[in-house]
Amino acid sequence: MGREKIAILDFGSQYGQLIARRVREQNVYSIICQAETTAAKLKDLDVKGIILSGGPASVYDDDAPKCDEKIFELGIPILGICYGMQLGCQILGAKIIRAEKHEYGRANLSVVEKSGLFKSMPESTTVWASHGDQVDAINGDFIKLAMTESCPYAAVRHKSKKFFGVQFHPEVSHTPKGAIIIKNFLYDICDCVGDWKMSDFVSETVSAVQKQVGDSTVICGLSGGVDSSVVASLLHKAIGKQLVCIFVDNGLLRKNEKEEVVSMFSDHFKMDLRVVDWSKQFLSELVGVTDPQEKRKIIGREFIEAFKSEAAKIEGVKFLAQGTLYPDVIESGSKGGNPAANIKLHHNVGGLPAELGFELVEPLRDLFKDEVRVVGEYLGLPEELVWRHPFPGPGLAVRVIGEITDERLEILRNADEILIDEIKSAGLYRKISQALTVILPISTVGVMGDERSYENVIAVRAVDTTDFMTADFSHIPHEILSIISSRIINEVRGVNRVVYDISSKPPATIEWE
């Protein structure tokens, strides 16, 4: 697209995507590349700078990931983070050793050279470290920029080449001044101007979609979630009546979900929306099924059948729009593939392009989730939709632990509505990343009035996260939890106990199935 960009070479870091997002937050476009991407390829991409990510390996391991050493001859500024620093320093002649004292967690950084990478930084600041190796000797080609108590070369720069290294993680929130370091690298060292703006993205994408589809019809699977809603809105802006949206009612939706989607997209935005009621087929196939993966397979299969049945009624269709995001592209494009990418198969109507012969339109494939929300706001989607919590493709099926029945679904819908109502009332909805209820496959003894009861248990799950790869349980005030519990037990017939899930991810996942 001609915009300036930064390439991140990924050496297996858990923070690779976070680095990319931090760069974009500075209005500079970023791409994640495989570690072995060649210097020639990076030159062709016309990148303004290169960031070498961290990673779990040691540079002296036999199978340690390497980069093309010719990148250091390109004259393009390079920032090495943690493993990336060690690798760059090793290639350029420094010595790496196993540290006597490993640094994990917060460390106090003393800045030696307050210019360039550390311009506007205080002399002493907190950083987040996570390393067992470190640079031991930097020879005469490097200049020390910063140090910690146990790491004498916590940041360095090369005297003649445009290489900078930091032995800590500036991209994580635990390094409070990390954004300054990233900004300095982008603007002072790489000479970026910051031309990554959502308004430009929208206009470029509208033009690209118009060019791709011409006067053909495009169908879009609309779930009512953020990604598919933004895709539909972008395409509607680009091609208007050439867009046909298909909403599949699988019988596993939240309370009033179908009515809300129809009201918003058909009535308000005036889109051509086809609703397919396939709930009987889904629920009849799920009778007696308790295995989570089997549930997903059945739902995926029925979704494709429902979608195909409606798509066959629409003439002139050549394209299928999907809400593929940049993390999905990275996962599916990585060496050896990534099994996790298959989890969303039916949600992104995977398998349909090949079966029906459609070409794909993926207008969000360059974006991260938080950026999709910004696009949604720019397009005028209502705040409650743009900031809606994620909802799994299989719907409530993975929140009904055990067998799915109409009765258990109804209990779950009513409990879920109360949970969301109360966290919104408490002003917590935007602070919590995802909140949900789960119905457990057990009944417990209780007392309702003067009578003994033996009824269902509802688990409440709420998490805080930035990337959904790791998450901590939300510290909802006890008085709010008390209101949620009291309302569910009193208002939802068939529930006599509510529990709160205080597990973190890992080891637990966010959804229960």
C-alpha positions as CSV (number, residue, x, y, z in Angstrom):
1,M,0.0,0.0,0.0
2,G,3.1,2.2,0.0
3,R,2.9,3.1,3.7
4,E,6.0,2.9,5.9
5,K,6.3,-0.3,7.9
6,I,8.4,-2.0,10.5
7,A,9.1,-5.7,10.3
8,I,9.2,-7.9,13.4
9,L,11.2,-11.1,13.1
10,D,9.6,-13.6,15.5
11,F,11.9,-16.0,17.3
12,G,9.0,-17.7,19.2
13,S,8.3,-14.8,21.6
14,Q,5.1,-14.9,23.6
15,Y,5.1,-11.1,23.0
16,G,5.5,-11.0,19.2
17,Q,2.0,-9.7,18.6
18,L,2.3,-7.3,21.5
19,I,5.4,-5.7,19.9
20,A,3.4,-5.3,16.7
21,R,0.6,-3.6,18.5
22,R,2.9,-1.3,20.4
23,V,4.4,-0.1,17.1
24,R,1.0,0.5,15.6
25,E,-0.1,2.5,18.7
26,Q,2.7,4.9,17.6
27,N,0.9,5.2,14.2
28,V,3.4,3.1,12.4
29,Y,2.3,0.0,10.5
30,S,4.0,-3.3,11.6
31,I,4.2,-6.8,10.1
32,I,5.3,-10.0,11.8
33,C,7.7,-12.1,9.7
34,Q,9.3,-15.5,10.3
35,A,12.7,-15.4,11.9
36,E,14.6,-16.6,8.8
37,T,13.1,-14.0,6.4
38,T,15.8,-13.0,4.0
39,A,17.5,-9.6,3.8
40,A,16.5,-9.5,0.2
41,K,12.8,-10.0,1.1
42,L,13.0,-7.3,3.8
43,K,14.6,-4.9,1.3
44,D,11.8,-5.7,-1.2
45,L,9.2,-4.9,1.6
46,D,10.9,-1.5,1.9
47,V,10.8,-1.6,5.7
48,K,11.9,1.4,7.7
49,G,13.2,-0.7,10.6
50,I,13.5,-4.2,11.9
51,I,12.7,-5.5,15.4
52,L,14.2,-8.9,16.5
53,S,11.8,-10.3,19.1
54,G,12.5,-12.2,22.2
55,G,12.3,-16.0,22.4
56,P,12.7,-19.0,24.7
57,A,15.9,-20.4,23.1
58,S,19.6,-19.7,24.0
59,V,21.7,-18.4,21.1
60,Y,24.3,-21.2,21.6
61,D,21.8,-24.0,21.4
62,D,22.2,-26.2,18.3
63,D,18.7,-25.6,17.1
64,A,18.4,-22.0,18.2
65,P,16.5,-19.9,15.6
66,K,18.7,-17.6,13.5
67,C,18.2,-14.7,11.2
68,D,19.8,-13.9,7.9
69,E,23.0,-12.2,8.9
70,K,22.9,-10.0,5.8
71,I,20.1,-7.9,7.4
72,F,22.9,-6.1,9.3
73,E,24.4,-5.0,6.0
74,L,21.2,-3.3,4.8
75,G,21.7,-0.1,6.6
76,I,18.2,-0.4,8.1
77,P,17.9,0.3,11.8
78,I,17.5,-2.9,13.9
79,L,16.3,-3.2,17.5
80,G,17.0,-6.5,19.3
81,I,14.8,-7.3,22.3
82,C,16.0,-9.9,24.8
83,Y,16.9,-13.0,22.6
84,G,17.0,-10.6,19.7
85,M,19.6,-8.5,21.4
86,Q,21.7,-11.6,22.2
87,L,21.5,-12.9,18.7
88,G,22.4,-9.5,17.1
89,C,25.3,-8.9,19.5
90,Q,26.6,-12.5,18.9
91,I,26.5,-12.0,15.1
92,L,28.3,-8.7,15.5
93,G,31.1,-10.1,17.6
94,A,30.0,-9.9,21.3
95,K,30.1,-12.7,23.8
96,I,26.9,-14.3,25.3
97,I,27.0,-16.3,28.5
98,R,24.6,-18.0,30.9
99,A,24.0,-15.3,33.6
100,E,25.1,-16.1,37.1
101,K,21.9,-14.5,38.3
102,H,18.8,-14.9,36.1
103,E,16.5,-11.8,35.8
104,Y,12.8,-12.6,35.9
105,G,10.3,-9.9,36.7
106,R,10.9,-6.3,37.6
107,A,14.4,-4.8,37.5
108,N,15.7,-1.3,38.1
109,L,17.4,0.1,34.9
110,S,20.1,2.7,35.2
111,V,20.4,4.7,31.9
112,V,24.0,5.6,31.0
113,E,23.4,7.3,27.6
114,K,20.3,9.6,27.7
115,S,20.0,10.1,23.9
116,G,18.9,8.2,20.9
117,L,17.0,5.1,22.1
118,F,16.8,6.5,25.7
119,K,16.0,10.2,24.9
120,S,13.5,11.7,27.4
121,M,14.0,8.7,29.7
122,P,14.7,9.1,33.5
123,E,18.1,8.1,34.7
124,S,16.5,5.3,36.7
125,T,13.3,3.4,35.7
126,T,11.6,0.0,36.2
127,V,11.7,-2.6,33.4
128,W,10.4,-6.1,33.0
129,A,13.2,-8.7,32.4
130,S,12.9,-12.4,31.5
131,H,16.2,-13.9,30.6
132,G,18.8,-16.5,31.7
133,D,21.5,-15.4,29.2
134,Q,23.1,-12.0,28.7
135,V,25.9,-10.2,26.9
136,D,29.1,-10.7,28.8
137,A,31.7,-8.8,26.7
138,I,30.8,-6.2,24.1
139,N,34.3,-5.7,22.4
140,G,35.2,-2.3,21.1
141,D,32.3,-2.2,18.6
142,F,29.5,-1.5,21.1
143,I,28.6,1.3,23.4
144,K,26.7,0.6,26.7
145,L,23.4,2.5,27.0
146,A,22.0,1.1,30.3
147,M,22.5,-1.5,33.0
148,T,20.8,-3.2,35.9
149,E,22.2,-4.5,39.1
150,S,22.9,-8.0,37.7
151,C,23.1,-7.2,34.0
152,P,26.0,-4.8,33.1
153,Y,24.9,-4.5,29.5
154,A,21.1,-4.2,29.7
155,A,21.1,-2.0,26.6
156,V,23.7,-1.4,23.9
157,R,24.2,0.1,20.5
158,H,26.7,-0.7,17.8
159,K,29.3,2.0,16.9
160,S,29.1,1.7,13.1
161,K,26.0,-0.3,12.3
162,K,22.4,0.7,13.1
163,F,21.9,-2.0,15.7
164,F,20.4,-1.4,19.2
165,G,19.7,-4.0,21.8
166,V,17.7,-4.1,25.1
167,Q,17.9,-7.1,27.5
168,F,14.4,-6.3,28.8
169,H,10.9,-6.1,27.3
170,P,9.8,-2.5,26.5
171,E,6.6,-3.7,24.9
172,V,4.9,-5.0,28.1
173,S,2.9,-2.9,30.5
174,H,5.3,-3.8,33.4
175,T,7.9,-1.6,31.7
176,P,6.1,1.7,32.4
177,K,8.4,3.9,30.1
178,G,8.7,1.2,27.4
179,A,6.5,3.2,25.0
180,I,9.1,6.0,25.0
181,I,11.8,3.6,23.9
182,I,9.7,2.2,21.1
183,K,8.8,5.7,20.0
184,N,12.4,6.8,20.0
185,F,13.4,3.8,17.9
186,L,10.6,4.5,15.4
187,Y,10.8,8.3,15.1
188,D,14.4,9.3,16.0
189,I,16.3,6.2,14.7
190,C,14.1,4.9,11.8
191,D,12.8,8.4,10.8
192,C,9.2,7.3,10.7
193,V,6.5,10.0,10.1
194,G,3.6,7.9,11.5
195,D,1.2,7.5,8.6
196,W,-0.8,4.5,9.9
197,K,-4.3,6.0,10.5
198,M,-7.6,4.2,10.6
199,S,-9.3,6.8,8.4
200,D,-6.7,6.0,5.7
201,F,-7.1,2.3,6.3
202,V,-10.9,2.5,5.7
203,S,-10.6,4.5,2.5
204,E,-7.8,2.2,1.2
205,T,-9.8,-0.9,2.0
206,V,-13.0,0.4,0.4
207,S,-11.1,1.1,-2.8
208,A,-9.4,-2.3,-2.6
209,V,-12.7,-4.1,-2.1
210,Q,-14.4,-2.3,-5.0
211,K,-11.4,-3.2,-7.3
212,Q,-11.5,-6.8,-6.1
213,V,-15.2,-7.6,-6.5
214,G,-16.2,-5.3,-9.4
215,D,-20.0,-5.7,-9.9
216,S,-20.2,-9.2,-8.4
217,T,-22.3,-10.1,-5.3
218,V,-20.5,-10.8,-2.0
219,I,-22.0,-12.8,0.8
220,C,-21.0,-12.3,4.4
221,G,-21.7,-14.5,7.4
222,L,-22.9,-12.2,10.1
223,S,-22.8,-13.4,13.7
224,G,-23.5,-10.1,15.5
225,G,-20.0,-10.2,16.9
226,V,-17.5,-7.3,16.5
227,D,-15.4,-8.8,13.6
228,S,-18.3,-9.9,11.4
229,S,-20.2,-6.6,12.1
230,V,-17.2,-4.5,11.1
231,V,-16.7,-6.6,8.0
232,A,-20.3,-6.1,7.0
233,S,-20.2,-2.4,7.6
234,L,-17.0,-1.9,5.6
235,L,-18.3,-3.9,2.7
236,H,-21.7,-2.1,2.8
237,K,-19.8,1.2,2.6
238,A,-17.8,-0.2,-0.3
239,I,-20.4,-2.0,-2.5
240,G,-23.8,-1.2,-1.0
241,K,-26.5,-3.5,-2.4
242,Q,-24.0,-6.0,-3.8
243,L,-23.6,-7.3,-0.3
244,V,-25.9,-10.0,1.1
245,C,-25.5,-10.9,4.8
246,I,-26.5,-14.3,6.1
247,F,-27.3,-14.8,9.8
248,V,-27.6,-18.4,11.0
249,D,-29.8,-19.0,14.0
250,N,-28.3,-22.2,15.5
251,G,-30.5,-22.3,18.6
252,L,-27.4,-21.5,20.7
253,L,-27.6,-17.7,20.7
254,R,-27.8,-15.4,23.7
255,K,-31.2,-14.0,24.8
256,N,-32.8,-11.8,22.1
257,E,-29.7,-12.0,20.0
258,K,-31.4,-12.7,16.7
259,E,-33.9,-9.8,17.2
260,E,-31.1,-7.4,18.0
261,V,-29.0,-8.3,14.9
262,V,-32.0,-8.0,12.6
263,S,-33.0,-4.7,14.2
264,M,-29.5,-3.2,13.8
265,F,-28.4,-4.4,10.4
266,S,-31.7,-4.9,8.5
267,D,-33.8,-2.1,10.0
268,H,-31.2,0.5,10.9
269,F,-28.3,0.0,8.4
270,K,-30.7,-1.2,5.7
271,M,-28.5,-4.1,4.7
272,D,-29.8,-7.1,2.8
273,L,-29.9,-9.6,5.7
274,R,-31.1,-13.2,5.3
275,V,-31.9,-15.0,8.5
276,V,-31.7,-18.8,8.4
277,D,-33.5,-20.6,11.2
278,W,-31.5,-23.9,11.5
279,S,-32.0,-24.3,15.2
280,K,-34.0,-27.6,15.0
281,Q,-31.3,-29.2,12.9
282,F,-28.5,-28.1,15.3
283,L,-30.2,-29.1,18.5
284,S,-31.5,-32.4,17.2
285,E,-27.9,-33.4,16.1
286,L,-26.6,-32.4,19.6
287,V,-29.0,-34.6,21.5
288,G,-27.0,-36.7,24.0
289,V,-23.6,-35.3,22.9
290,T,-21.4,-34.3,25.8
291,D,-17.9,-34.3,24.4
292,P,-16.8,-30.7,23.7
293,Q,-14.9,-31.4,20.4
294,E,-17.8,-33.5,19.1
295,K,-20.1,-30.6,19.8
296,R,-17.8,-28.3,17.8
297,K,-17.6,-30.7,14.9
298,I,-21.4,-31.1,14.7
299,I,-22.0,-27.3,15.0
300,G,-19.4,-26.6,12.3
301,R,-20.9,-29.2,10.0
302,E,-24.5,-27.9,10.5
303,F,-23.3,-24.3,10.1
304,I,-21.9,-25.1,6.7
305,E,-25.1,-26.9,5.6
306,A,-27.2,-23.9,6.8
307,F,-25.0,-21.4,5.1
308,K,-24.9,-23.4,1.8
309,S,-28.7,-23.7,1.8
310,E,-29.1,-20.0,1.8
311,A,-26.2,-19.1,-0.4
312,A,-27.6,-21.4,-3.1
313,K,-30.6,-19.1,-3.3
314,I,-28.6,-16.0,-4.1
315,E,-27.6,-15.3,-7.7
316,G,-24.3,-14.0,-9.0
317,V,-22.2,-14.7,-5.9
318,K,-18.5,-14.9,-6.5
319,F,-17.1,-13.8,-3.2
320,L,-17.3,-14.7,0.5
321,A,-16.4,-12.1,3.1
322,Q,-14.7,-13.3,6.3
323,G,-13.6,-11.6,9.5
324,T,-10.0,-13.0,9.4
325,L,-7.7,-10.9,11.7
326,Y,-4.0,-10.5,11.6
327,P,-3.3,-13.0,14.4
328,D,-5.3,-15.6,12.4
329,V,-3.1,-14.9,9.4
330,I,0.1,-15.3,11.5
331,E,-1.1,-18.6,13.0
332,S,-2.2,-20.2,9.8
333,G,0.9,-19.0,8.0
334,S,3.5,-20.2,10.5
335,K,5.8,-23.0,9.7
336,G,4.0,-26.3,10.3
337,G,0.7,-24.6,10.7
338,N,-1.0,-24.1,14.1
339,P,-3.7,-26.4,15.3
340,A,-5.3,-23.5,17.2
341,A,-6.2,-21.8,14.0
342,N,-8.7,-24.6,13.3
343,I,-10.8,-23.8,16.4
344,K,-12.6,-21.0,14.6
345,L,-13.2,-23.0,11.5
346,H,-17.0,-22.8,11.3
347,H,-17.1,-19.3,12.9
348,N,-15.2,-17.9,10.0
349,V,-17.2,-20.2,7.6
350,G,-14.0,-22.1,6.9
351,G,-14.4,-24.8,4.3
352,L,-17.1,-22.8,2.4
353,P,-14.8,-21.1,-0.1
354,A,-13.5,-24.4,-1.4
355,E,-16.9,-26.1,-1.3
356,L,-18.8,-23.4,-3.1
357,G,-16.0,-22.1,-5.3
358,F,-16.1,-18.6,-3.8
359,E,-13.1,-16.2,-3.6
360,L,-12.4,-14.7,-0.2
361,V,-12.7,-11.1,0.8
362,E,-10.8,-10.5,4.0
363,P,-10.8,-6.7,4.7
364,L,-9.6,-7.0,8.3
365,R,-6.6,-9.3,7.7
366,D,-4.1,-6.5,8.5
367,L,-5.7,-5.6,11.8
368,F,-5.6,-6.7,15.5
369,K,-8.7,-6.9,17.6
370,D,-8.3,-3.5,19.2
371,E,-7.8,-1.9,15.8
372,V,-11.0,-3.6,14.5
373,R,-12.9,-1.8,17.3
374,V,-11.4,1.5,16.2
375,V,-12.6,0.9,12.7
376,G,-16.1,0.0,14.0
377,E,-16.2,3.3,15.9
378,Y,-15.0,5.2,12.8
379,L,-17.8,3.5,10.7
380,G,-20.4,4.6,13.2
381,L,-21.3,1.3,14.8
382,P,-22.9,1.7,18.2
383,E,-20.6,1.6,21.2
384,E,-22.4,-1.5,22.7
385,L,-21.6,-3.5,19.6
386,V,-18.1,-2.3,19.1
387,W,-17.1,-3.1,22.6
388,R,-19.1,-6.2,22.9
389,H,-17.3,-9.1,24.7
390,P,-16.2,-12.0,22.5
391,F,-18.6,-14.8,22.0
392,P,-17.5,-18.3,20.8
393,G,-18.5,-19.6,17.4
394,P,-20.3,-22.7,18.8
395,G,-22.3,-20.3,21.0
396,L,-23.8,-21.4,24.3
397,A,-22.9,-25.0,23.4
398,V,-19.5,-24.7,25.0
399,R,-21.0,-23.0,28.1
400,V,-23.5,-25.9,28.7
401,I,-21.2,-28.4,30.2
402,G,-22.6,-31.9,29.4
403,E,-25.8,-32.5,27.5
404,I,-27.5,-29.6,25.7
405,T,-31.2,-29.3,26.3
406,D,-33.8,-26.5,25.7
407,E,-34.2,-26.2,29.5
408,R,-30.5,-25.9,30.2
409,L,-30.1,-23.3,27.4
410,E,-33.0,-21.3,28.8
411,I,-31.4,-21.3,32.3
412,L,-28.1,-20.2,30.9
413,R,-29.5,-17.4,28.7
414,N,-31.3,-15.9,31.7
415,A,-28.3,-16.1,34.0
416,D,-26.1,-14.6,31.3
417,E,-28.4,-11.7,30.8
418,I,-28.3,-10.9,34.6
419,L,-24.5,-11.1,34.7
420,I,-24.1,-8.7,31.8
421,D,-26.8,-6.3,33.2
422,E,-25.1,-6.1,36.5
423,I,-21.5,-5.5,35.3
424,K,-22.8,-2.8,33.0
425,S,-24.7,-1.2,35.9
426,A,-21.5,-1.3,38.0
427,G,-19.5,0.4,35.1
428,L,-17.3,-2.7,34.8
429,Y,-18.2,-3.9,31.3
430,R,-15.5,-2.0,29.4
431,K,-12.9,-2.8,32.2
432,I,-13.6,-6.6,32.0
433,S,-12.3,-8.2,28.8
434,Q,-14.9,-11.1,28.8
435,A,-17.6,-12.2,31.1
436,L,-19.8,-15.3,30.8
437,T,-21.9,-17.8,32.7
438,V,-21.6,-21.6,32.5
439,I,-24.1,-24.2,33.6
440,L,-22.5,-27.2,35.2
441,P,-23.5,-30.9,34.8
442,I,-24.3,-31.3,38.5
443,S,-27.1,-30.4,40.9
444,T,-26.6,-29.4,44.5
445,V,-28.7,-29.3,47.6
446,G,-30.2,-26.0,48.7
447,V,-33.1,-24.6,50.7
448,M,-35.6,-22.5,48.7
449,G,-38.2,-21.0,51.2
450,D,-38.9,-23.8,53.7
451,E,-38.3,-26.6,51.2
452,R,-35.2,-28.6,50.3
453,S,-34.1,-28.1,46.6
454,Y,-31.8,-30.0,44.3
455,E,-31.0,-27.8,41.4
456,N,-28.5,-26.4,39.0
457,V,-25.1,-24.7,39.6
458,I,-24.1,-21.6,37.5
459,A,-20.5,-20.6,37.3
460,V,-19.6,-17.0,36.6
461,R,-16.4,-16.3,34.7
462,A,-14.8,-12.9,34.1
463,V,-11.3,-12.2,32.9
464,D,-8.9,-9.3,32.3
465,T,-6.5,-9.6,29.4
466,T,-4.9,-7.5,26.6
467,D,-4.4,-10.3,24.0
468,F,-6.5,-13.3,25.2
469,M,-3.4,-15.4,25.1
470,T,-2.9,-15.0,28.9
471,A,-5.6,-13.7,31.3
472,D,-6.3,-13.2,35.0
473,F,-9.7,-13.4,36.6
474,S,-11.4,-10.1,37.1
475,H,-11.4,-8.8,40.7
476,I,-15.1,-7.9,40.7
477,P,-16.0,-6.3,44.1
478,H,-17.7,-8.7,46.5
479,E,-20.8,-6.6,46.8
480,I,-21.3,-6.8,43.0
481,L,-20.8,-10.6,43.0
482,S,-23.3,-10.8,45.8
483,I,-25.9,-8.9,43.7
484,I,-25.2,-11.1,40.7
485,S,-25.5,-14.3,42.7
486,S,-28.7,-13.2,44.5
487,R,-30.4,-12.1,41.3
488,I,-29.6,-15.4,39.4
489,I,-30.8,-17.6,42.3
490,N,-33.9,-15.5,42.8
491,E,-34.9,-14.8,39.2
492,V,-33.7,-17.9,37.2
493,R,-35.9,-20.9,37.9
494,G,-33.8,-24.0,38.4
495,V,-30.7,-22.5,40.0
496,N,-29.8,-22.7,43.7
497,R,-26.1,-22.1,43.7
498,V,-23.7,-19.6,42.0
499,V,-19.9,-20.0,42.0
500,Y,-17.1,-17.6,40.8
501,D,-14.2,-18.9,38.7
502,I,-10.9,-17.5,40.0
503,S,-8.6,-19.4,37.6
504,S,-6.0,-17.7,35.4
505,K,-5.0,-18.6,31.8
506,P,-2.8,-20.6,31.7
507,P,-3.4,-23.2,33.0
508,A,-7.2,-22.7,32.6
509,T,-8.8,-21.5,29.4
510,I,-11.3,-18.6,29.3
511,E,-14.1,-20.7,28.0
512,W,-14.8,-23.9,30.0
513,E,-15.0,-26.1,26.9
